[in-house]
Amino acid sequence: MYSLTRFVRTMAAALALGGVVLSAQAGPYVVGGASHALISNSGDWAWDGAFLANFRAALENPANFGPSGTVNRTIQTTTMNTVDAGSLAGVNMFVGTWIENSQAAAMTVAVTNFFLGGGDLFLLQDDSSHDALGTSLGLSTTASTGSVSNGGAPLFHGPFGDAVNVQQFYNVGQLDGAAIAAHHGHIGGTNVEGQITSAFWSAGEYAPGSGSMFIIADIDMIATTTACGLPVCGASYAPLNDNGIYALNTFAFLQGTGGTPPVPEPQTYALMLGGLGAVGLIARRRKG
């Protein structure tokens, strides 16, 4: 019974030091996004929609992300039917897909708090009608010319190769350089006219304690569609084209420089410690 008592004390001490035993980094890196049921106006650009199915499959492919993959980290994706503090506590990264501003309103505060508390964000904004999550962080989207984008490491040059002339499709946007600089970010890529099409932050750069973040001004640089008249519009993940390389390089960077998502609330710790204390009390009684 001494070993059980020591275990209880060890767990209590770990919880008192900030929940080390419960660290989200202990298992797979969990990536979640809102379901079509929650953001119905997003159509197939919802996280569980057809246009992002290939991206999700590429993230979960152990040849890409896994113990023997290009990046040594296992990725698990999940579809969220609610986006609030409770559901966000179960993921390392939230992917904000093509979400109409009116449908993003209900989740904006929770997503912002998640990011500022250490969770990672992957925001796929297109235009000023689908950028509420970025706007809440001071990073809005306006229209662009839609020409091809290029840039350097870590997004265009990374573990999955070198990407050139990454294409935009359909609704296309750009980000504001002054806003990116004001929030300590980095320009990820620019198009032919010099318009900024993506930006990124490592954990703690946007604000102390914040997670890592990526904002792209066109979800179709990541998604896979066919309506543009080409065999593939956007990213191909098997085999990889330049858009696919860009998408996976970006994700590899974010997960590698990510933050630590918010841990359970103090009242949750109190309940857990109370339960551990009860186990300890039983152990002492049995010993006596």
C-alpha positions in Angstrom: 0.0 0.0 0.0 3.0 2.3 0.4 3.4 2.3 -3.4 -0.2 3.4 -3.9 0.2 6.2 -1.4 3.3 7.3 -3.1 1.5 7.2 -6.5 -1.2 9.4 -5.1 1.3 11.9 -3.8 3.2 12.0 -7.1 0.0 12.6 -9.1 -1.0 15.4 -6.7 2.3 17.0 -6.9 2.3 16.8 -10.7 -1.2 18.4 -10.9 -0.1 21.1 -8.5 2.8 21.9 -10.9 0.4 22.5 -13.8 -0.8 19.2 -14.9 2.4 17.7 -16.3 1.0 14.2 -16.2 -2.0 15.3 -18.3 0.1 17.0 -21.0 -1.6 17.0 -24.4 1.8 16.2 -26.0 1.8 12.7 -24.5 -0.3 11.2 -27.3 -1.0 12.0 -31.0 -1.3 15.6 -32.1 -5.0 16.1 -32.4 -6.4 18.3 -35.1 -10.1 19.3 -35.1 -12.4 21.4 -37.2 -16.1 22.3 -37.3 -18.5 19.8 -38.9 -20.8 20.6 -41.8 -23.7 20.2 -39.5 -22.3 23.2 -37.5 -21.3 25.3 -40.5 -23.7 24.2 -43.1 -23.1 27.3 -45.3 -19.5 26.0 -45.8 -20.6 23.2 -48.1 -17.8 20.8 -49.0 -15.3 23.2 -47.5 -16.3 22.2 -44.0 -13.7 20.1 -42.1 -15.6 16.9 -42.8 -16.4 18.0 -46.4 -15.2 16.3 -49.6 -12.8 19.1 -50.5 -10.7 18.7 -47.4 -10.9 14.9 -47.3 -7.5 14.5 -49.1 -5.8 16.9 -46.8 -7.1 15.1 -43.7 -6.0 11.7 -45.1 -2.5 13.1 -45.8 -2.2 14.3 -42.2 -3.1 10.9 -40.9 -1.0 9.0 -43.4 1.9 7.5 -41.3 4.2 7.9 -44.3 3.8 11.7 -43.9 3.4 12.0 -40.1 4.3 9.1 -37.9 7.2 7.3 -36.2 8.7 6.3 -39.6 7.2 9.2 -41.6 8.7 12.3 -43.1 7.8 14.1 -39.8 8.1 12.0 -36.7 4.8 12.8 -35.1 1.4 11.0 -35.3 -1.5 13.1 -36.3 -5.1 12.4 -35.4 -8.0 14.3 -37.0 -11.4 14.8 -35.4 -14.7 16.5 -36.5 -16.3 18.8 -33.9 -20.0 19.1 -33.7 -19.6 21.9 -31.2 -16.8 24.4 -30.9 -16.5 25.8 -27.4 -14.1 25.7 -24.5 -15.0 22.1 -23.7 -14.5 20.6 -27.1 -11.4 22.7 -27.9 -9.8 21.3 -24.7 -9.6 18.0 -26.6 -7.5 19.2 -29.5 -4.0 20.6 -30.1 -5.0 22.5 -33.2 -8.2 24.0 -34.5 -8.6 24.4 -38.3 -10.9 27.2 -39.2 -12.1 26.3 -42.7 -14.2 28.4 -45.1 -16.7 29.6 -42.4 -19.2 32.3 -43.2 -18.9 35.1 -40.7 -22.4 34.7 -39.4 -21.8 31.0 -38.6 -18.4 31.8 -37.1 -19.7 34.3 -34.6 -20.8 31.7 -32.1 -17.3 30.2 -31.9 -15.1 33.2 -32.2 -14.6 33.9 -28.5 -13.9 30.3 -27.7 -11.4 29.9 -30.6 -9.6 33.2 -29.7 -9.3 32.1 -26.0 -8.0 28.7 -27.2 -5.3 30.3 -29.3 -4.3 32.9 -26.7 -4.2 30.1 -24.1 -1.7 28.0 -26.1 -3.7 26.1 -28.7 -2.6 26.2 -32.4 -4.7 27.7 -35.2 -4.8 26.9 -39.0 -7.0 29.5 -40.5 -8.1 29.1 -44.1 -9.7 32.4 -45.0 -10.9 33.4 -48.5 -12.5 36.8 -48.3 -14.0 39.4 -46.0 -17.2 37.3 -45.8 -15.3 34.3 -44.4 -12.6 35.8 -42.1 -14.3 36.3 -38.7 -11.8 34.2 -36.8 -8.9 36.1 -38.2 -10.6 39.5 -37.8 -11.0 38.7 -34.1 -7.2 38.6 -34.0 -6.8 41.8 -36.0 -6.0 39.9 -39.3 -8.7 40.5 -41.9 -8.8 39.4 -45.5 -9.4 41.5 -48.6 -9.6 40.6 -52.3 -6.4 39.8 -54.4 -5.6 39.3 -58.0 -5.3 35.5 -57.5 -1.9 35.1 -59.2 0.5 32.3 -58.1 2.3 32.6 -54.8 5.9 31.9 -53.9 8.1 32.3 -50.8 10.9 30.7 -48.7 11.2 28.5 -45.7 9.5 27.1 -43.8 6.3 27.0 -45.9 7.5 26.8 -49.5 10.7 24.9 -48.5 10.4 22.3 -45.9 10.5 18.5 -45.1 8.1 17.7 -47.9 10.1 19.5 -50.6 10.1 22.7 -52.5 6.9 24.3 -53.7 6.7 26.9 -56.4 3.9 28.8 -58.1 1.3 27.7 -55.5 -2.1 28.4 -57.1 -5.2 30.2 -55.8 -8.7 29.4 -57.1 -12.3 30.8 -57.0 -12.6 33.4 -54.2 -9.1 34.7 -53.5 -7.7 37.1 -50.9 -4.7 38.8 -49.4 -3.6 39.8 -45.9 -2.4 43.2 -44.6 1.3 43.5 -44.0 1.0 46.2 -41.4 -1.4 44.1 -39.4 0.9 41.1 -39.6 3.8 43.2 -38.4 1.8 44.7 -35.6 1.1 41.2 -34.2 4.7 40.1 -34.6 4.0 37.7 -37.5 5.9 36.6 -40.6 4.9 36.8 -44.2 4.6 33.3 -45.6 4.1 34.0 -49.3 3.3 36.7 -51.8 1.8 36.6 -55.3 3.1 38.0 -58.5 1.9 41.5 -57.6 3.5 41.3 -54.1 0.2 40.8 -52.3 0.5 38.8 -49.1 -1.3 35.4 -49.4 -0.2 33.8 -46.1 1.4 34.6 -42.7 2.6 32.5 -39.8 3.5 32.7 -36.1 5.4 30.3 -33.8 4.0 29.7 -30.3 4.4 32.8 -28.1 5.0 35.2 -31.0 1.5 36.6 -31.4 1.2 37.1 -27.6 2.9 35.6 -24.6 1.4 32.1 -24.0 -0.3 31.9 -27.4 -0.1 28.9 -29.8 1.3 28.8 -33.3 -0.8 30.1 -36.1 -1.1 30.1 -39.9 -3.5 32.2 -42.0 -3.9 31.7 -45.7 -6.0 34.0 -47.8 -7.5 31.2 -50.0 -8.6 27.8 -48.7 -8.3 26.4 -52.2 -4.5 26.5 -51.9 -5.0 23.6 -49.4 -8.3 22.0 -50.6 -8.8 19.6 -53.5 -11.5 20.4 -56.1 -12.1 20.0 -59.8 -14.5 22.7 -60.8 -11.8 25.0 -62.2 -11.5 22.9 -65.4 -8.1 21.3 -64.5 -7.7 17.7 -63.4 -6.9 19.0 -59.9 -7.7 22.5 -58.6 -5.6 23.2 -55.5 -3.7 20.5 -53.7 -2.9 16.9 -54.8 -1.6 14.8 -51.9 -1.0 11.5 -53.8 1.1 12.3 -55.6 2.1 15.6 -54.1 1.9 18.7 -56.3 3.2 22.1 -55.4 0.1 23.1 -53.5 0.2 19.8 -51.6 3.9 20.2 -50.7 3.1 23.7 -49.5 0.2 22.5 -47.3 2.2 19.7 -45.7 5.3 21.9 -45.1 3.0 24.5 -43.4 1.4 21.9 -41.2 4.8 20.4 -40.3 6.1 23.8 -39.2 3.0 24.6 -37.1 2.9 21.4 -35.2 6.7 21.6 -34.6 6.5 25.1 -33.2 3.2 24.7 -31.5 2.0 25.7 -28.0 0.5 23.8 -25.2 -3.3 23.9 -25.3 -5.2 25.1 -22.2 -5.2 22.6 -19.4 -8.3 21.8 -17.3 -9.9 24.6 -15.2 -8.9 24.9 -11.6 -12.2 23.4 -10.5 -11.4 20.3 -12.6 -8.1 20.0 -10.8 -9.8 20.3 -7.5 -12.2 17.4 -8.4 -9.3 15.2 -9.5 -7.2 16.0 -6.4 -10.3 15.2 -4.3 -10.6 11.8 -6.0 -6.9 11.1 -5.6 -7.2 12.1 -1.9 -10.0 9.6 -1.5 -7.8 6.8 -3.0 -5.1 7.7 -0.6 -7.4 7.6 2.4 -8.6 4.1 1.4 -5.0 3.0 1.1 -4.1 4.3 4.6 -7.1 2.6 6.2 -6.2 -0.7 4.6 -2.6 -0.3 5.8 -3.8 0.4 9.3 
